[in-house]
Amino acid sequence: MSEKEFPFKPERKHIIGHAGVGPVILAIAIGGAGGVVFNWLKMPLAWMLGSCMFTTVAAFCGVRIGMRVRLRQGMIIVLGVLLGSGFSADLVQRQGQWAISLGMVSLMTLTAATL
């Protein structure tokens, strides 16, 4: 494929969102507040879901938040280890009880990805 057929060449980004340290610190502060609120409400996965909920709402409201790509990649590793360490033999044995729920989540994910 020549450049005439595909003239746009995307640049590599080092930050997701906005540049600078301020948006990263703001994202961490908003996420921390969300974690505190969800933990106070005794919600499951409080620190993860609270942070996701609060930062998503803030971004939709126009707050300039951002995250450095390297920091994000490191956090994905930490989340993977935390979620993976939650699996046990008991969890695998009880998987049959969740067959309908797991099937519905798979169907919803496939539908959303297709749409």
C-alpha positions, 0 to 999 in steps of 0.5 A: 500500500502506497502513501497515496492510498493511505496518507494518514500516519498516526503518531505514537502517543506517550500519554492517554488523555492530556499532556502534563503532570496535572491531568495525571495527578487529577486522575489519581485524586479523582480515582482515589476519591471514587475508591474511598466512596465505594469502599465506604458504601461496601461495594465489591471491588471498591477501589477498582470500580469506584476509581473507574466510575468517578474518572469516567464521569469526570471525563464525560463532564469535561475534566481534563484527566490523563494517564501516561502510557507506561503508568497505565501498562504498569497498572494493568500488570498490577490489576492482572496479578490482583484479579488472578490471585483471587482465583482458587480451586473452590472458584473453579468448582463453583463455575457450573453454578454461574453457567447462565451468568457467564453465558449472558456476559459472553453474549453481551460482550460479543453483541457489544463488540459486533455493534 
